[in-house]
Amino acid sequence: MGVRIGFIGTGGISVSHLQNLAQLPDAEVVALADLTKERAQTAQDTVNKRLQERGVKDWAPIQAATYDDYRTMLRNERLDGVYICLPPFAHGEPESAAIDANVSMLVEKPLALDLALAADLLGRIQERGLIAASGYQLRYIKELQTAKERLSGKTIGMVTVMRYGSTPGTPWYHIQSKSGGQLIEMATHEMDLTRFLAGDVASVYAEADTLINNKDNPEYDIFDVNCMALRFENGAVGTFSNNFISKHGAPVQTRGVHVIADGVTVSFTLGGPIQIITSEGTEELPSEENPMLTEDRAFVQAVKDKDPSHIKSDYESGVYTLATTLAADQSAREKRPVFVRDLLRERAPKLVQAG
């Protein structure tokens, strides 16, 4: 019998997960919940049509029950796991309902906009012993595991991170209270990968502003430019910059994480090969597998085996990434350095005590 999966939220990211799950023999998507049943039905119709048109082999059509209330779905369906794929401002109550139903979950990033909320949910997840993953799929690129191993035991001196682009067209995205802004909602992937490769960030000093994208849209109140200096707990220093003013185009190198250590540099550019540079030359590690597919396979296997070791980005790790991006946002607004541990002590004291 397959792992019975439900979805809360059936937007674009859900469609990507559904396409993967339809190809996994151990996964059985049985229920989809959205604001309307029609939206949920459209998502599964889109998935089935795409997989058929692309001639994908060895997949099973999604034939799930549809709901306009996730609470009803959780009551009516016997679920082993649930995907929570919602805008940042909508997190909290759906996770709480899944915990009450004793259902394991994969929660898309960012986990929330409120650190105290995410930390409280983490505590309840741990009390129930539930499998809980956060949606940081880049950690599932196996070549990045190799790169991390090459950095092991080395003194990391410097990290440089960039993500430049344009504001998504989603209506709520340019509103700070809805999305949290680029760093918290989108460039969180790069922050999480930075933590994975180089270690936790101790403090951050950021300068950010809204300089261009609000000229013709007075409701645009997220930062469209951001530059920050990082100090890592291992002593390394770093820079991190992101912007939404590069809709005219940006060099490919401006979507990457680059870690310079004693005798070795690891360079990751999204969409390109991972480079490991030493005095002997440059080694390229091309990655062809879809990391989200690997992430979905790992979550299904973890739920099936009741073994969280399959998960490479659990909910707790996602909380620390959220804390780091929130610290950076706070730094930019208060014009001062912010220590991540101080923020955790203030808003998630139980997490700091447990750590």
Contacts in CASP RR format, 6 or more apart in sequence:
PFRMAT RR
TARGET T0000
AUTHOR 0000-0000-0000
METHOD contacts of the structure
MODEL  1
MGVRIGFIGTGGISVSHLQNLAQLPDAEVVALADLTKERAQTAQDTVNKR
LQERGVKDWAPIQAATYDDYRTMLRNERLDGVYICLPPFAHGEPESAAID
ANVSMLVEKPLALDLALAADLLGRIQERGLIAASGYQLRYIKELQTAKER
LSGKTIGMVTVMRYGSTPGTPWYHIQSKSGGQLIEMATHEMDLTRFLAGD
VASVYAEADTLINNKDNPEYDIFDVNCMALRFENGAVGTFSNNFISKHGA
PVQTRGVHVIADGVTVSFTLGGPIQIITSEGTEELPSEENPMLTEDRAFV
QAVKDKDPSHIKSDYESGVYTLATTLAADQSAREKRPVFVRDLLRERAPK
LVQAG
1 28 0 8 1.000
2 25 0 8 1.000
2 26 0 8 1.000
2 27 0 8 1.000
2 28 0 8 1.000
2 304 0 8 1.000
3 26 0 8 1.000
3 27 0 8 1.000
3 28 0 8 1.000
3 80 0 8 1.000
3 81 0 8 1.000
3 300 0 8 1.000
3 303 0 8 1.000
3 304 0 8 1.000
4 28 0 8 1.000
4 30 0 8 1.000
4 77 0 8 1.000
4 78 0 8 1.000
4 79 0 8 1.000
4 80 0 8 1.000
4 81 0 8 1.000
5 21 0 8 1.000
5 27 0 8 1.000
5 28 0 8 1.000
5 29 0 8 1.000
5 30 0 8 1.000
5 79 0 8 1.000
5 80 0 8 1.000
5 81 0 8 1.000
5 82 0 8 1.000
5 83 0 8 1.000
5 300 0 8 1.000
6 29 0 8 1.000
6 30 0 8 1.000
6 31 0 8 1.000
6 32 0 8 1.000
6 33 0 8 1.000
6 64 0 8 1.000
6 73 0 8 1.000
6 77 0 8 1.000
6 79 0 8 1.000
6 81 0 8 1.000
6 82 0 8 1.000
6 83 0 8 1.000
7 14 0 8 1.000
7 17 0 8 1.000
7 18 0 8 1.000
7 29 0 8 1.000
7 31 0 8 1.000
7 32 0 8 1.000
7 33 0 8 1.000
7 40 0 8 1.000
7 43 0 8 1.000
7 64 0 8 1.000
7 82 0 8 1.000
7 83 0 8 1.000
7 85 0 8 1.000
8 33 0 8 1.000
8 70 0 8 1.000
8 73 0 8 1.000
8 82 0 8 1.000
8 83 0 8 1.000
8 84 0 8 1.000
8 85 0 8 1.000
8 86 0 8 1.000
8 94 0 8 1.000
8 98 0 8 1.000
9 32 0 8 1.000
9 33 0 8 1.000
9 34 0 8 1.000
9 40 0 8 1.000
9 70 0 8 1.000
9 83 0 8 1.000
9 84 0 8 1.000
9 85 0 8 1.000
9 86 0 8 1.000
10 18 0 8 1.000
10 32 0 8 1.000
10 33 0 8 1.000
10 34 0 8 1.000
10 39 0 8 1.000
10 40 0 8 1.000
10 42 0 8 1.000
10 43 0 8 1.000
10 44 0 8 1.000
10 85 0 8 1.000
11 34 0 8 1.000
11 39 0 8 1.000
11 43 0 8 1.000
11 85 0 8 1.000
12 43 0 8 1.000
12 85 0 8 1.000
13 85 0 8 1.000
13 108 0 8 1.000
14 32 0 8 1.000
14 43 0 8 1.000
14 83 0 8 1.000
14 85 0 8 1.000
15 43 0 8 1.000
15 46 0 8 1.000
15 47 0 8 1.000
16 292 0 8 1.000
17 83 0 8 1.000
17 85 0 8 1.000
17 106 0 8 1.000
17 292 0 8 1.000
17 296 0 8 1.000
18 29 0 8 1.000
18 43 0 8 1.000
18 44 0 8 1.000
18 47 0 8 1.000
18 62 0 8 1.000
19 47 0 8 1.000
19 50 0 8 1.000
19 51 0 8 1.000
20 290 0 8 1.000
20 292 0 8 1.000
20 293 0 8 1.000
20 296 0 8 1.000
20 297 0 8 1.000
21 27 0 8 1.000
21 29 0 8 1.000
21 62 0 8 1.000
21 296 0 8 1.000
21 300 0 8 1.000
22 29 0 8 1.000
22 47 0 8 1.000
22 48 0 8 1.000
22 51 0 8 1.000
22 59 0 8 1.000
22 60 0 8 1.000
22 61 0 8 1.000
22 62 0 8 1.000
23 51 0 8 1.000
23 56 0 8 1.000
23 58 0 8 1.000
23 59 0 8 1.000
23 293 0 8 1.000
24 296 0 8 1.000
24 297 0 8 1.000
24 300 0 8 1.000
25 58 0 8 1.000
26 300 0 8 1.000
26 301 0 8 1.000
26 304 0 8 1.000
27 296 0 8 1.000
27 300 0 8 1.000
29 44 0 8 1.000
29 62 0 8 1.000
29 64 0 8 1.000
30 64 0 8 1.000
30 65 0 8 1.000
30 77 0 8 1.000
30 79 0 8 1.000
31 64 0 8 1.000
31 65 0 8 1.000
31 66 0 8 1.000
31 67 0 8 1.000
31 73 0 8 1.000
31 76 0 8 1.000
31 77 0 8 1.000
31 79 0 8 1.000
32 40 0 8 1.000
32 41 0 8 1.000
32 43 0 8 1.000
32 44 0 8 1.000
32 64 0 8 1.000
32 65 0 8 1.000
32 66 0 8 1.000
32 67 0 8 1.000
32 73 0 8 1.000
33 40 0 8 1.000
33 66 0 8 1.000
33 67 0 8 1.000
33 68 0 8 1.000
33 69 0 8 1.000
33 70 0 8 1.000
33 72 0 8 1.000
33 73 0 8 1.000
34 40 0 8 1.000
34 43 0 8 1.000
34 66 0 8 1.000
34 67 0 8 1.000
34 68 0 8 1.000
35 68 0 8 1.000
36 68 0 8 1.000
37 66 0 8 1.000
37 67 0 8 1.000
37 68 0 8 1.000
40 64 0 8 1.000
40 66 0 8 1.000
40 67 0 8 1.000
40 68 0 8 1.000
41 66 0 8 1.000
44 62 0 8 1.000
44 63 0 8 1.000
44 64 0 8 1.000
44 66 0 8 1.000
47 62 0 8 1.000
48 61 0 8 1.000
48 62 0 8 1.000
51 59 0 8 1.000
51 61 0 8 1.000
65 73 0 8 1.000
65 76 0 8 1.000
65 77 0 8 1.000
67 73 0 8 1.000
67 76 0 8 1.000
70 94 0 8 1.000
70 97 0 8 1.000
71 97 0 8 1.000
73 79 0 8 1.000
74 82 0 8 1.000
74 97 0 8 1.000
74 98 0 8 1.000
74 100 0 8 1.000
74 101 0 8 1.000
74 103 0 8 1.000
75 101 0 8 1.000
79 101 0 8 1.000
79 103 0 8 1.000
80 103 0 8 1.000
80 104 0 8 1.000
80 303 0 8 1.000
80 304 0 8 1.000
81 98 0 8 1.000
81 103 0 8 1.000
81 104 0 8 1.000
81 105 0 8 1.000
81 106 0 8 1.000
81 131 0 8 1.000
81 303 0 8 1.000
82 98 0 8 1.000
82 103 0 8 1.000
82 104 0 8 1.000
82 105 0 8 1.000
82 106 0 8 1.000
83 105 0 8 1.000
83 106 0 8 1.000
83 108 0 8 1.000
84 91 0 8 1.000
84 94 0 8 1.000
84 95 0 8 1.000
84 98 0 8 1.000
84 105 0 8 1.000
84 106 0 8 1.000
84 107 0 8 1.000
84 108 0 8 1.000
85 108 0 8 1.000
86 94 0 8 1.000
86 108 0 8 1.000
87 170 0 8 1.000
87 172 0 8 1.000
87 178 0 8 1.000
87 179 0 8 1.000
88 110 0 8 1.000
88 112 0 8 1.000
88 113 0 8 1.000
88 178 0 8 1.000
88 179 0 8 1.000
88 180 0 8 1.000
88 184 0 8 1.000
88 185 0 8 1.000
89 113 0 8 1.000
89 172 0 8 1.000
89 177 0 8 1.000
89 178 0 8 1.000
89 179 0 8 1.000
91 107 0 8 1.000
91 110 0 8 1.000
91 111 0 8 1.000
91 112 0 8 1.000
91 113 0 8 1.000
91 117 0 8 1.000
91 118 0 8 1.000
92 112 0 8 1.000
92 117 0 8 1.000
92 121 0 8 1.000
95 105 0 8 1.000
95 107 0 8 1.000
95 121 0 8 1.000
96 121 0 8 1.000
96 124 0 8 1.000
98 105 0 8 1.000
99 121 0 8 1.000
99 124 0 8 1.000
99 125 0 8 1.000
99 128 0 8 1.000
99 130 0 8 1.000
102 128 0 8 1.000
102 130 0 8 1.000
103 130 0 8 1.000
104 130 0 8 1.000
104 131 0 8 1.000
104 132 0 8 1.000
104 302 0 8 1.000
104 303 0 8 1.000
105 125 0 8 1.000
105 130 0 8 1.000
105 131 0 8 1.000
105 132 0 8 1.000
105 133 0 8 1.000
105 315 0 8 1.000
106 132 0 8 1.000
106 133 0 8 1.000
106 134 0 8 1.000
106 135 0 8 1.000
106 295 0 8 1.000
106 296 0 8 1.000
106 299 0 8 1.000
107 132 0 8 1.000
107 133 0 8 1.000
107 134 0 8 1.000
107 135 0 8 1.000
107 315 0 8 1.000
108 134 0 8 1.000
108 135 0 8 1.000
109 134 0 8 1.000
109 135 0 8 1.000
109 136 0 8 1.000
109 185 0 8 1.000
109 188 0 8 1.000
109 189 0 8 1.000
109 192 0 8 1.000
109 318 0 8 1.000
109 321 0 8 1.000
110 180 0 8 1.000
110 184 0 8 1.000
110 185 0 8 1.000
110 188 0 8 1.000
110 321 0 8 1.000
110 322 0 8 1.000
110 325 0 8 1.000
111 118 0 8 1.000
111 121 0 8 1.000
111 134 0 8 1.000
111 315 0 8 1.000
111 318 0 8 1.000
111 319 0 8 1.000
111 322 0 8 1.000
112 118 0 8 1.000
112 121 0 8 1.000
112 322 0 8 1.000
113 177 0 8 1.000
113 180 0 8 1.000
113 184 0 8 1.000
115 319 0 8 1.000
115 322 0 8 1.000
115 323 0 8 1.000
115 326 0 8 1.000
115 343 0 8 1.000
115 344 0 8 1.000
115 347 0 8 1.000
115 348 0 8 1.000
116 347 0 8 1.000
116 348 0 8 1.000
118 318 0 8 1.000
118 319 0 8 1.000
118 322 0 8 1.000
118 348 0 8 1.000
119 319 0 8 1.000
119 344 0 8 1.000
119 347 0 8 1.000
119 348 0 8 1.000
119 350 0 8 1.000
119 351 0 8 1.000
121 315 0 8 1.000
122 132 0 8 1.000
122 315 0 8 1.000
122 316 0 8 1.000
122 319 0 8 1.000
122 351 0 8 1.000
123 350 0 8 1.000
125 132 0 8 1.000
125 315 0 8 1.000
126 316 0 8 1.000
131 299 0 8 1.000
131 302 0 8 1.000
131 303 0 8 1.000
131 306 0 8 1.000
131 308 0 8 1.000
131 311 0 8 1.000
132 314 0 8 1.000
132 315 0 8 1.000
133 295 0 8 1.000
133 298 0 8 1.000
133 299 0 8 1.000
133 302 0 8 1.000
133 311 0 8 1.000
133 313 0 8 1.000
133 314 0 8 1.000
133 315 0 8 1.000
134 313 0 8 1.000
134 314 0 8 1.000
134 315 0 8 1.000
134 317 0 8 1.000
134 318 0 8 1.000
134 319 0 8 1.000
134 321 0 8 1.000
135 295 0 8 1.000
135 313 0 8 1.000
136 188 0 8 1.000
136 189 0 8 1.000
136 192 0 8 1.000
136 193 0 8 1.000
136 313 0 8 1.000
136 317 0 8 1.000
136 318 0 8 1.000
136 321 0 8 1.000
137 291 0 8 1.000
137 292 0 8 1.000
137 294 0 8 1.000
137 295 0 8 1.000
137 313 0 8 1.000
138 144 0 8 1.000
138 189 0 8 1.000
138 192 0 8 1.000
138 193 0 8 1.000
138 196 0 8 1.000
138 291 0 8 1.000
139 192 0 8 1.000
139 193 0 8 1.000
139 196 0 8 1.000
139 291 0 8 1.000
139 295 0 8 1.000
139 312 0 8 1.000
139 313 0 8 1.000
140 291 0 8 1.000
140 292 0 8 1.000
140 294 0 8 1.000
140 295 0 8 1.000
140 298 0 8 1.000
140 312 0 8 1.000
140 313 0 8 1.000
141 274 0 8 1.000
141 287 0 8 1.000
141 289 0 8 1.000
141 291 0 8 1.000
141 294 0 8 1.000
142 287 0 8 1.000
142 289 0 8 1.000
142 294 0 8 1.000
143 273 0 8 1.000
143 274 0 8 1.000
143 285 0 8 1.000
143 286 0 8 1.000
143 287 0 8 1.000
144 193 0 8 1.000
144 196 0 8 1.000
144 197 0 8 1.000
144 268 0 8 1.000
144 274 0 8 1.000
144 287 0 8 1.000
146 274 0 8 1.000
146 285 0 8 1.000
147 197 0 8 1.000
147 266 0 8 1.000
147 268 0 8 1.000
147 274 0 8 1.000
147 276 0 8 1.000
147 285 0 8 1.000
148 196 0 8 1.000
148 197 0 8 1.000
150 264 0 8 1.000
150 266 0 8 1.000
150 276 0 8 1.000
151 197 0 8 1.000
151 198 0 8 1.000
151 259 0 8 1.000
151 261 0 8 1.000
151 264 0 8 1.000
151 266 0 8 1.000
154 261 0 8 1.000
154 262 0 8 1.000
154 263 0 8 1.000
154 264 0 8 1.000
155 261 0 8 1.000
155 262 0 8 1.000
156 198 0 8 1.000
156 199 0 8 1.000
156 232 0 8 1.000
156 234 0 8 1.000
156 235 0 8 1.000
156 236 0 8 1.000
156 259 0 8 1.000
156 260 0 8 1.000
156 261 0 8 1.000
156 262 0 8 1.000
157 235 0 8 1.000
157 236 0 8 1.000
157 237 0 8 1.000
157 260 0 8 1.000
157 261 0 8 1.000
157 262 0 8 1.000
158 236 0 8 1.000
158 237 0 8 1.000
158 238 0 8 1.000
158 259 0 8 1.000
158 260 0 8 1.000
159 194 0 8 1.000
159 197 0 8 1.000
159 198 0 8 1.000
159 230 0 8 1.000
159 232 0 8 1.000
159 236 0 8 1.000
159 237 0 8 1.000
159 238 0 8 1.000
159 239 0 8 1.000
159 240 0 8 1.000
159 257 0 8 1.000
159 258 0 8 1.000
159 259 0 8 1.000
159 260 0 8 1.000
160 238 0 8 1.000
160 239 0 8 1.000
160 257 0 8 1.000
160 258 0 8 1.000
160 260 0 8 1.000
161 190 0 8 1.000
161 191 0 8 1.000
161 194 0 8 1.000
161 238 0 8 1.000
161 239 0 8 1.000
161 240 0 8 1.000
161 241 0 8 1.000
161 256 0 8 1.000
161 257 0 8 1.000
161 258 0 8 1.000
162 190 0 8 1.000
162 240 0 8 1.000
162 241 0 8 1.000
162 242 0 8 1.000
162 253 0 8 1.000
162 254 0 8 1.000
162 255 0 8 1.000
162 256 0 8 1.000
163 182 0 8 1.000
163 186 0 8 1.000
163 187 0 8 1.000
163 189 0 8 1.000
163 190 0 8 1.000
163 241 0 8 1.000
163 242 0 8 1.000
163 254 0 8 1.000
163 255 0 8 1.000
163 256 0 8 1.000
164 241 0 8 1.000
164 242 0 8 1.000
164 243 0 8 1.000
164 245 0 8 1.000
164 246 0 8 1.000
164 249 0 8 1.000
164 250 0 8 1.000
164 254 0 8 1.000
164 255 0 8 1.000
165 243 0 8 1.000
165 244 0 8 1.000
165 245 0 8 1.000
165 246 0 8 1.000
165 247 0 8 1.000
165 249 0 8 1.000
165 250 0 8 1.000
166 244 0 8 1.000
166 245 0 8 1.000
166 246 0 8 1.000
166 247 0 8 1.000
167 173 0 8 1.000
167 174 0 8 1.000
167 182 0 8 1.000
167 213 0 8 1.000
167 220 0 8 1.000
167 222 0 8 1.000
167 224 0 8 1.000
167 244 0 8 1.000
167 247 0 8 1.000
168 186 0 8 1.000
170 179 0 8 1.000
172 178 0 8 1.000
172 179 0 8 1.000
173 179 0 8 1.000
173 181 0 8 1.000
173 185 0 8 1.000
173 222 0 8 1.000
174 213 0 8 1.000
174 217 0 8 1.000
174 219 0 8 1.000
174 220 0 8 1.000
174 221 0 8 1.000
174 222 0 8 1.000
175 219 0 8 1.000
175 221 0 8 1.000
175 222 0 8 1.000
176 221 0 8 1.000
176 222 0 8 1.000
179 185 0 8 1.000
179 222 0 8 1.000
180 222 0 8 1.000
180 329 0 8 1.000
181 222 0 8 1.000
181 223 0 8 1.000
181 329 0 8 1.000
182 222 0 8 1.000
182 223 0 8 1.000
182 224 0 8 1.000
182 226 0 8 1.000
182 242 0 8 1.000
182 243 0 8 1.000
182 244 0 8 1.000
183 191 0 8 1.000
183 223 0 8 1.000
183 226 0 8 1.000
183 242 0 8 1.000
183 325 0 8 1.000
183 328 0 8 1.000
183 329 0 8 1.000
184 322 0 8 1.000
184 325 0 8 1.000
184 326 0 8 1.000
184 329 0 8 1.000
186 242 0 8 1.000
187 240 0 8 1.000
187 242 0 8 1.000
187 325 0 8 1.000
188 321 0 8 1.000
188 322 0 8 1.000
188 325 0 8 1.000
190 240 0 8 1.000
190 242 0 8 1.000
190 255 0 8 1.000
190 256 0 8 1.000
190 257 0 8 1.000
191 201 0 8 1.000
191 240 0 8 1.000
191 321 0 8 1.000
191 324 0 8 1.000
191 325 0 8 1.000
192 313 0 8 1.000
192 317 0 8 1.000
192 318 0 8 1.000
192 321 0 8 1.000
193 257 0 8 1.000
193 268 0 8 1.000
194 201 0 8 1.000
194 230 0 8 1.000
194 240 0 8 1.000
194 257 0 8 1.000
195 201 0 8 1.000
195 317 0 8 1.000
195 320 0 8 1.000
195 321 0 8 1.000
195 324 0 8 1.000
197 257 0 8 1.000
197 259 0 8 1.000
197 266 0 8 1.000
197 268 0 8 1.000
198 232 0 8 1.000
198 234 0 8 1.000
198 236 0 8 1.000
198 259 0 8 1.000
199 232 0 8 1.000
199 233 0 8 1.000
199 234 0 8 1.000
200 232 0 8 1.000
200 233 0 8 1.000
200 320 0 8 1.000
200 324 0 8 1.000
200 340 0 8 1.000
201 230 0 8 1.000
201 231 0 8 1.000
201 232 0 8 1.000
201 233 0 8 1.000
201 324 0 8 1.000
201 327 0 8 1.000
201 340 0 8 1.000
202 231 0 8 1.000
202 232 0 8 1.000
202 233 0 8 1.000
202 235 0 8 1.000
202 339 0 8 1.000
202 340 0 8 1.000
202 341 0 8 1.000
203 230 0 8 1.000
203 231 0 8 1.000
203 327 0 8 1.000
203 337 0 8 1.000
203 338 0 8 1.000
203 339 0 8 1.000
203 340 0 8 1.000
204 228 0 8 1.000
204 229 0 8 1.000
204 230 0 8 1.000
204 231 0 8 1.000
204 240 0 8 1.000
204 324 0 8 1.000
204 327 0 8 1.000
204 328 0 8 1.000
204 331 0 8 1.000
204 337 0 8 1.000
204 338 0 8 1.000
204 340 0 8 1.000
205 228 0 8 1.000
205 229 0 8 1.000
205 331 0 8 1.000
205 336 0 8 1.000
205 337 0 8 1.000
205 338 0 8 1.000
206 226 0 8 1.000
206 227 0 8 1.000
206 228 0 8 1.000
206 229 0 8 1.000
206 328 0 8 1.000
206 329 0 8 1.000
206 331 0 8 1.000
206 332 0 8 1.000
207 226 0 8 1.000
207 227 0 8 1.000
207 228 0 8 1.000
207 332 0 8 1.000
208 223 0 8 1.000
208 225 0 8 1.000
208 226 0 8 1.000
208 227 0 8 1.000
208 228 0 8 1.000
208 329 0 8 1.000
208 332 0 8 1.000
209 223 0 8 1.000
209 224 0 8 1.000
209 225 0 8 1.000
210 220 0 8 1.000
210 221 0 8 1.000
210 222 0 8 1.000
210 223 0 8 1.000
210 224 0 8 1.000
210 225 0 8 1.000
211 224 0 8 1.000
211 225 0 8 1.000
211 245 0 8 1.000
212 224 0 8 1.000
212 225 0 8 1.000
212 245 0 8 1.000
213 220 0 8 1.000
213 224 0 8 1.000
213 244 0 8 1.000
213 245 0 8 1.000
214 220 0 8 1.000
214 221 0 8 1.000
214 224 0 8 1.000
222 244 0 8 1.000
223 329 0 8 1.000
223 332 0 8 1.000
224 243 0 8 1.000
224 244 0 8 1.000
224 245 0 8 1.000
225 243 0 8 1.000
225 244 0 8 1.000
225 245 0 8 1.000
226 240 0 8 1.000
226 241 0 8 1.000
226 242 0 8 1.000
226 243 0 8 1.000
226 328 0 8 1.000
226 332 0 8 1.000
227 239 0 8 1.000
227 240 0 8 1.000
227 241 0 8 1.000
228 239 0 8 1.000
228 240 0 8 1.000
228 241 0 8 1.000
228 328 0 8 1.000
228 331 0 8 1.000
228 332 0 8 1.000
229 237 0 8 1.000
229 238 0 8 1.000
229 239 0 8 1.000
230 237 0 8 1.000
230 238 0 8 1.000
230 239 0 8 1.000
230 240 0 8 1.000
231 237 0 8 1.000
231 238 0 8 1.000
232 238 0 8 1.000
240 328 0 8 1.000
246 254 0 8 1.000
252 269 0 8 1.000
252 271 0 8 1.000
252 272 0 8 1.000
253 269 0 8 1.000
255 269 0 8 1.000
255 270 0 8 1.000
255 271 0 8 1.000
256 267 0 8 1.000
256 268 0 8 1.000
256 269 0 8 1.000
256 270 0 8 1.000
257 267 0 8 1.000
257 268 0 8 1.000
258 265 0 8 1.000
258 266 0 8 1.000
258 267 0 8 1.000
258 268 0 8 1.000
259 265 0 8 1.000
259 266 0 8 1.000
259 267 0 8 1.000
263 278 0 8 1.000
263 279 0 8 1.000
264 276 0 8 1.000
264 277 0 8 1.000
264 278 0 8 1.000
265 275 0 8 1.000
265 276 0 8 1.000
265 277 0 8 1.000
265 278 0 8 1.000
266 274 0 8 1.000
266 275 0 8 1.000
266 276 0 8 1.000
266 277 0 8 1.000
267 274 0 8 1.000
267 275 0 8 1.000
267 276 0 8 1.000
267 277 0 8 1.000
268 274 0 8 1.000
268 275 0 8 1.000
272 286 0 8 1.000
272 287 0 8 1.000
273 284 0 8 1.000
273 285 0 8 1.000
273 286 0 8 1.000
273 287 0 8 1.000
274 284 0 8 1.000
274 285 0 8 1.000
274 286 0 8 1.000
274 287 0 8 1.000
275 282 0 8 1.000
275 283 0 8 1.000
275 284 0 8 1.000
275 285 0 8 1.000
276 282 0 8 1.000
276 283 0 8 1.000
276 284 0 8 1.000
276 285 0 8 1.000
277 283 0 8 1.000
295 312 0 8 1.000
295 313 0 8 1.000
298 310 0 8 1.000
298 311 0 8 1.000
298 312 0 8 1.000
299 310 0 8 1.000
299 311 0 8 1.000
301 307 0 8 1.000
301 310 0 8 1.000
302 308 0 8 1.000
302 309 0 8 1.000
302 310 0 8 1.000
302 311 0 8 1.000
308 314 0 8 1.000
316 351 0 8 1.000
319 348 0 8 1.000
319 351 0 8 1.000
320 340 0 8 1.000
323 340 0 8 1.000
323 343 0 8 1.000
323 344 0 8 1.000
323 347 0 8 1.000
323 348 0 8 1.000
324 340 0 8 1.000
326 343 0 8 1.000
327 338 0 8 1.000
327 339 0 8 1.000
327 340 0 8 1.000
327 343 0 8 1.000
328 338 0 8 1.000
330 338 0 8 1.000
330 343 0 8 1.000
331 337 0 8 1.000
331 338 0 8 1.000
341 352 0 8 1.000
344 351 0 8 1.000
344 352 0 8 1.000
345 352 0 8 1.000
END
